[in-house]
Amino acid sequence: MPKYIEFHELVGVKKKDGSQLILENPPKALEFLKKTPYSHAAFDLLPVGSKVKFTVEFNSRLKSVKLIEDTVELWVDNDDTVEGWTNIAGVWFSPEETELFNVSHAVANNGSKAHNIMLTGDSGYGKTARAKAFAEHKNMTYVRINVALLRNEQAVFCSVGLEDNKTTLHLNKAAEAMQNGNAVVLLDEANRAHPNILNSMYSILDDERAATINTPAGNLTVEVGKGTLFTATVNLGYQFTGTFEMDSALRKRFGSFVKVGPPPMEVETRVLVDRIGISRDQAETIVLLLNNLRPNKNSNRLQDTDIDITTRKALQLAELCYAGMPLRQAVKVSLINSAPDETTIKQIMDQVNLLGV
């Protein structure tokens, strides 16, 4: 193939009747096509406004373009990307989160270093769901360890049994997943774990990537396999009781931190429509209501209360509406009736009335 022959995949929009397309993505070599719509009889029958993907042969010596006719197809925008956010296995990741998970996955697969991810922020925005979705997306084993429920150090890795009147140790599912590798291991609500429980995890979270558990039944060693990605969720804020102060040793074993919060309104709207099945109009109203109540740079709405105005609450409201409850009544039973004082009730009702709910 001569060097002056190049092939380019292009996307264009049919702006008017006839055979003309306005290119959306001309490479530099085809920049001259921006000024003049690209025409070909193959586009004649396409509906006006449709988006088309096709491949052309570009001759840089002659400055000529030839359509490869059997490549012409209608093109639908990727519904899995909105404002830079990406739908991964049903969960929307911010651009920062997508990059962080992908890079940390690559580091885990080199088998020599640990780069662990800690997800912080309010409960209700899908921190736990992100770890599970990424595992599904990458076809990895997923294990969730609710560290708040662990009562002793050995429970992190093994279970104790009795066979022939002898105490025996068996690796639990979490430890097996760590050893087998190609796994996402989630330490859920890590700041609810007793410090003694965390102590047993430190060596698997750093570059040592192994732990030995001493028990009356003997010692058990767990070695972390290649491709194991450790993640942790932490709920931060005054409203979270029953938590321990973030342990410095734990924090230092996580290479990256990302705060998970409200997604863009369009993303949150799609979540309600896709998961619950309510109309887009209803979803937009719910999202706008909660977004107006959330603290932002211009207001302190509901900042000093623990009332839930997260995506989780949006889903709950959507479920009530889908079942037939009017939105105003859904807001009353789901938000207003749980409000701690008259000031909060007024703040909510002001937004309800403003939106005409």
C-alpha positions in Angstrom: 0.0 0.0 0.0 1.5 3.3 -1.0 2.4 5.7 1.9 0.2 8.4 0.4 -2.9 6.2 0.7 -4.7 6.4 4.1 -8.0 5.0 5.4 -10.1 7.1 7.8 -13.3 6.2 9.6 -15.5 9.2 9.6 -18.8 10.3 11.2 -21.1 12.8 9.6 -24.6 14.2 9.9 -27.0 14.6 7.0 -28.0 18.2 7.3 -30.3 18.5 4.3 -31.9 16.5 1.5 -29.6 15.1 -1.1 -26.3 13.4 -0.7 -24.4 15.8 1.6 -23.0 15.1 5.1 -21.3 17.5 7.4 -18.3 15.7 9.0 -18.0 15.7 12.8 -14.6 14.2 13.1 -12.3 14.9 10.1 -8.7 14.1 10.8 -6.1 16.8 9.9 -5.5 15.2 6.5 -9.2 15.7 5.6 -9.6 19.2 7.2 -10.5 20.7 3.9 -13.7 18.7 4.0 -15.0 20.8 6.9 -15.6 23.7 4.5 -17.5 21.7 1.9 -20.1 19.0 2.9 -19.0 15.5 1.8 -21.3 14.2 -0.9 -22.0 10.8 -2.3 -25.0 9.1 -3.8 -24.9 6.4 -1.1 -26.3 9.0 1.3 -29.3 10.0 -0.9 -31.8 7.7 0.9 -30.7 8.5 4.5 -33.1 10.6 6.6 -32.2 14.2 7.2 -30.5 14.6 10.6 -29.3 11.0 10.8 -25.7 10.3 11.9 -23.7 8.1 9.6 -20.4 6.3 10.1 -18.3 5.3 7.0 -14.7 4.7 5.8 -12.9 6.7 3.1 -9.7 6.1 1.2 -7.7 9.4 1.2 -5.0 10.0 -1.4 -2.7 12.6 0.1 -0.9 13.1 -3.2 -4.0 13.9 -5.2 -6.0 15.3 -2.3 -8.8 13.0 -3.2 -11.3 11.1 -1.2 -13.0 7.8 -2.2 -15.9 6.3 -0.2 -15.7 2.6 0.7 -19.4 2.1 0.0 -20.0 -1.1 2.0 -18.8 0.6 5.2 -21.8 3.1 5.3 -24.0 2.5 8.4 -26.2 4.6 10.6 -24.4 5.6 13.7 -25.9 5.9 17.2 -24.2 7.8 19.9 -22.8 5.8 22.7 -25.5 6.0 25.4 -23.0 4.7 27.9 -21.1 8.0 28.1 -22.6 11.3 29.3 -20.6 14.4 30.2 -17.5 12.3 30.5 -19.2 9.8 32.9 -19.2 6.2 31.7 -21.7 3.4 32.4 -19.7 0.4 33.5 -21.9 -2.7 34.2 -24.9 -0.5 35.1 -22.9 1.9 37.4 -21.9 5.4 36.3 -18.2 6.3 36.9 -16.8 9.8 36.8 -13.8 10.3 34.4 -11.5 10.4 37.4 -12.9 7.1 38.7 -12.8 5.4 35.4 -9.1 6.3 34.9 -8.2 5.4 38.5 -9.8 1.9 38.4 -8.3 1.1 35.0 -4.8 2.2 36.0 -4.9 0.5 39.4 -6.1 -2.7 37.7 -3.1 -2.5 35.4 -0.7 -2.0 38.4 -2.3 -5.0 40.2 -1.7 -7.1 37.1 2.1 -6.4 37.1 2.2 -8.6 40.2 4.9 -6.7 42.0 3.2 -3.7 43.5 0.1 -2.8 45.4 -2.0 0.3 44.4 -5.2 0.3 46.4 -8.2 2.5 46.0 -10.2 4.2 48.8 -13.6 5.6 48.0 -14.8 8.3 50.4 -17.9 10.4 50.7 -21.5 10.2 51.9 -23.3 7.0 51.9 -25.9 6.7 49.1 -23.9 7.4 46.0 -22.8 3.9 45.1 -19.3 3.5 46.5 -19.8 -0.2 47.1 -21.5 -0.7 43.7 -18.5 0.7 41.9 -16.2 -2.1 43.1 -18.7 -4.8 42.1 -19.4 -3.2 38.7 -15.7 -2.9 37.8 -15.1 -6.6 38.8 -18.0 -7.6 36.5 -16.7 -5.4 33.7 -13.3 -7.0 33.9 -14.6 -10.5 34.5 -12.9 -10.6 37.9 -13.9 -12.3 41.1 -15.6 -10.0 43.5 -15.5 -10.3 47.2 -17.0 -7.9 49.7 -15.7 -8.0 53.3 -18.0 -6.1 55.7 -15.2 -5.3 58.2 -17.6 -3.9 60.8 -18.9 -7.4 61.4 -15.6 -9.1 62.0 -14.9 -9.9 65.6 -11.4 -11.3 65.5 -8.3 -11.1 63.3 -8.5 -14.6 61.9 -12.0 -14.0 60.6 -10.6 -11.8 57.9 -8.9 -14.9 56.3 -10.2 -18.1 57.7 -13.0 -20.0 59.5 -12.4 -22.5 62.3 -14.0 -25.9 62.3 -13.9 -29.1 64.2 -13.0 -32.4 62.5 -12.3 -35.7 64.4 -12.3 -33.7 67.6 -9.5 -31.5 66.2 -9.7 -27.8 65.5 -9.1 -27.0 61.8 -8.6 -23.9 59.8 -10.0 -23.3 56.3 -9.5 -20.3 54.1 -12.7 -18.3 53.6 -13.9 -17.1 50.2 -12.2 -13.7 50.6 -8.8 -15.3 51.3 -9.3 -17.8 48.4 -10.1 -14.9 46.1 -7.0 -13.0 47.2 -4.7 -16.0 46.6 -6.2 -17.0 43.3 -5.8 -13.4 42.0 -7.7 -11.6 39.3 -10.1 -10.3 42.0 -11.6 -7.1 43.4 -11.6 -7.3 47.2 -13.7 -4.6 48.8 -13.2 -3.6 52.5 -16.6 -2.1 53.0 -17.0 0.7 55.6 -13.4 0.3 56.6 -13.7 3.0 59.3 -16.2 0.9 61.2 -13.6 -1.8 61.7 -11.9 -2.2 65.1 -8.2 -1.2 64.9 -7.2 -4.8 65.8 -9.0 -6.1 62.8 -7.2 -3.7 60.5 -3.9 -4.7 61.9 -4.2 -8.1 60.4 -4.8 -6.6 57.0 -1.9 -4.2 56.7 0.6 -6.7 55.3 -1.7 -7.8 52.4 -2.4 -4.1 51.5 1.3 -3.1 51.2 4.1 -4.4 49.0 4.6 -7.5 51.2 1.3 -8.9 49.8 1.1 -11.7 52.3 -0.2 -12.4 55.8 0.4 -15.0 58.4 -2.4 -15.7 60.9 -1.5 -17.2 64.3 -4.2 -19.3 65.9 -4.5 -22.0 68.5 -5.0 -24.4 65.6 -1.8 -23.4 63.9 -0.5 -20.8 61.5 -2.0 -20.0 58.2 -0.3 -17.9 55.4 -2.2 -16.1 52.7 -0.3 -14.8 49.7 -2.0 -12.3 47.4 -2.2 -13.5 43.8 -1.5 -11.5 40.7 -4.3 -9.1 39.6 -5.8 -8.6 43.0 -7.2 -5.1 43.4 -8.0 -3.9 46.9 -10.6 -1.2 47.4 -12.2 0.3 50.5 -15.2 2.4 51.2 -15.2 5.0 54.0 -18.2 7.1 55.0 -16.9 10.4 56.3 -18.8 13.1 58.2 -20.3 14.1 61.5 -23.5 12.1 60.9 -21.7 8.7 60.8 -21.7 7.3 64.3 -20.1 4.1 65.5 -17.0 4.7 63.4 -13.3 4.9 64.4 -11.0 7.7 63.5 -9.3 7.0 60.2 -6.2 5.0 61.0 -3.0 6.6 59.6 -1.5 3.2 58.9 -4.6 2.2 56.9 -4.6 5.5 55.0 -1.0 5.1 54.0 -1.6 1.7 52.4 -4.0 3.2 49.9 -2.4 4.9 46.9 -5.4 6.8 45.6 -8.5 8.4 47.1 -11.6 9.6 45.3 -14.6 11.2 46.7 -17.9 9.8 45.4 -20.7 12.3 45.3 -23.7 13.4 43.2 -23.4 12.6 39.5 -24.4 15.1 36.8 -28.2 15.6 36.6 -28.5 13.9 33.2 -26.7 10.8 34.6 -28.8 10.7 37.7 -32.0 11.0 35.5 -30.9 8.1 33.4 -30.3 6.0 36.5 -33.9 6.5 37.6 -35.3 5.8 34.2 -33.2 2.8 33.6 -33.4 1.1 37.0 -37.0 2.0 38.0 -38.8 2.6 34.7 -40.4 5.9 35.5 -41.0 8.5 32.8 -38.2 10.9 32.0 -40.3 13.9 33.1 -40.8 12.3 36.6 -37.1 11.4 36.8 -36.0 14.9 35.9 -38.3 16.5 38.5 -37.0 14.2 41.3 -33.4 14.9 40.3 -33.9 18.6 40.1 -35.7 18.7 43.5 -32.9 16.8 45.3 -30.2 18.7 43.4 -31.7 22.0 44.6 -31.6 20.7 48.2 -28.0 19.5 48.1 -25.3 21.8 49.4 -23.4 23.6 46.7 -21.2 26.7 46.3 -24.2 29.0 46.2 -26.2 27.7 49.2 -26.1 25.7 52.4 -29.4 23.9 51.9 -29.8 21.0 54.3 -26.1 21.1 55.0 -26.6 20.7 58.8 -29.0 17.8 58.8 -28.6 14.1 58.2 -31.7 13.9 56.0 -31.0 11.7 52.9 -30.9 13.6 49.6 -28.6 11.2 47.8 -29.1 9.1 44.7 -30.4 6.4 46.9 -33.2 8.7 48.0 -33.9 9.6 44.4 -34.3 5.9 43.6 -36.7 5.5 46.6 -38.8 8.4 45.4 -38.8 6.9 41.9 -40.0 3.5 43.2 -43.0 5.2 45.0 -43.9 7.1 41.9 -43.6 4.0 39.7 -46.0 2.2 42.1 -48.5 5.0 41.5 -48.0 7.5 44.3 -48.1 11.2 43.4 -44.6 12.8 43.7 -45.8 15.3 46.2 -47.0 12.6 48.5 -43.9 10.6 47.9 -41.8 13.6 49.0 -44.0 13.9 52.1 -43.6 10.3 53.3 -40.0 10.0 52.2 -38.5 13.4 53.1 -40.7 15.7 55.0 -41.9 13.2 57.6 -38.3 12.5 58.5 -37.3 16.1 58.7 -35.8 17.0 62.2 -37.3 20.5 62.4 -39.6 23.1 60.9 -36.8 24.9 59.2 -35.9 21.8 57.2 -39.5 21.2 56.3 -39.8 24.7 55.0 -36.6 24.3 52.9 -38.0 21.2 51.3 -41.5 22.6 50.8 -40.1 25.8 49.2 -38.4 23.6 46.5 -41.5 21.4 46.1 -43.7 24.5 45.5 -41.1 26.1 43.2 -41.1 23.1 41.0 -44.9 22.9 41.0 -44.9 19.3 42.4 
